[in-house]
Amino acid sequence: MDIIQLINYIITDILSGGPIFQAIVFPGIVLTLILAIVLVWLERKVAARVQMRIGPLHAGGPGGIFQPIADFVKFATKELIIPEYVDKPMFYLMPIFAFVLAFLPLAFIPLSERFIIVPSNLGMMLVIATAILFPILLLLTGWVSNSKFAFIGGIRGAYQQIAYELLIWFSVLPIAILAHSFNLIDVVNVQAKSTWFIIYQPIGAFVFFIAMLAETGRLPYDLPEAEQEIAAGWYVEYTGTFFALFMASELYVKLYILSLFYSILYLGGWLPGFGSPEIWTLAKAMIIMFLVFILRAAFPRTKIRNFLELAWTKLLPLTILNLLITLIIIWAGLAPGGA
């Protein structure tokens, strides 16, 4: 294929809404970045209402919408300061790895049956498998920064995310058993035949939501960053655009993707099926993110020991119990959709 044919193929694909269009524009990178800016604004407004903070309620023009745009310009124009003692090649690569890794699961999550970048019968497993790589990234970032604060943050992040990723696996497994499939479109179709899986899986839905808070490092689970203790944690040595890439990847892109994943697994995705299916999926994800913002504004941080103990001694046995209940439901013939 010569260069002319390649250009024609790309143009045709974009105009027809093919995989390249979906990966770059909708539901891919462009939509996600726009939503990230909107989420910065929404989180500030929600926190301002909950905590009665005057600044975010009034700063930034009409409704404060110009404030996230000003932040974007600030990060884009700030000086990139590279400490002399870091591993420079890896130091440059870590923000790019974080950005790419945060976006990867989006390729396997459908907004509807017609909008999925990479259709796969193993979509559920692929989404979780890509998330598993994030603790390694945290550790590497802390290591290459050659900073005690960054390394402590990386270790904290790895402890926290490994514990709560295991909870996600055990929360999602009953969904796959009930749907007889790891295909996320099949998961929604099974819910269309009966009811949303949050009715059949309230324990799994609760544990997944808690694990989602830990995975995105949001209060009260922002222990890897902990500004008052380790000064922003694993990416403390980064400035400007690099810092923005880390922050956007973990706090907003990852939150958006996990909220989409949650809406597919437990809230029926694009059901009830009338109108625009993509709007239904996005609306449910926005509701989940709104709840996360409220919790972030309402709860303080606590000790990492308490959260690790919660994961290993309380939530993990709860997910195993939920798995056993699911097997009993299957055995008793009470599963949704005749599973």
Salt bridges, closest charged atoms under 4 A:
GLU43 OE2 - ARG218 NH1 2.34
GLU43 OE2 - ARG296 NE 3.48
ASP71 OD2 - ARG44 NH2 2.56
GLU215 OE1 - LYS254 NZ 3.41
ASP222 OD1 - ARG301 NE 2.81
GLU227 OE1 - ARG301 NH2 3.55
GLU229 OE1 - ARG156 NH2 2.97
GLU229 OE2 - ARG301 NH1 3.68
GLU278 OE2 - ARG114 NE 2.84
